[in-house]
Amino acid sequence: MKILIIDDNENNTSTLSKFFNSKGFSTLICNEPMAGLRHIQQEKFDVILLDVNMPVVGEIGVIELLASDDILKDQNIFIFSEEDLPDIKVKNLLRRDGVNGFLKQPVDPEQLLTIITN
């Protein structure tokens, strides 16, 4: 399984990458949202783990940019955030084709593994 991890927090991406690599998965880390967006546009990933609150593109910006490129629906994205998002915002994100789950950070890697492999 090929996993793209997009989060501006390098500790988060490093921890998740090491965990998934130890389980035999291939990971790519992007700590800048626009770099992550370019990778999504150019490559196919089995799973994308996306922090929805990052600088530059703002809250849920990558989701909106993928939707505007008409490639959101072809993705398998699990979003997470350290901040509390309003329930309605989370529900609206989860209604988008391509967005398949939401987790509150800090993310438990074992729980995340269970979620993305089911």
Secondary structure, DSSP 8 states (H G I E B T S, - for coil): -EEEEE-S-HHHHHHHHHHHHHTT-EEEEESSHHHHHHHHHHS--SEEEEESEETTTEETHHHHHHHHTT-GGG--EEEEESS---HHHHHHHHTSTTEEEEEESS--HHHHHHHHH-
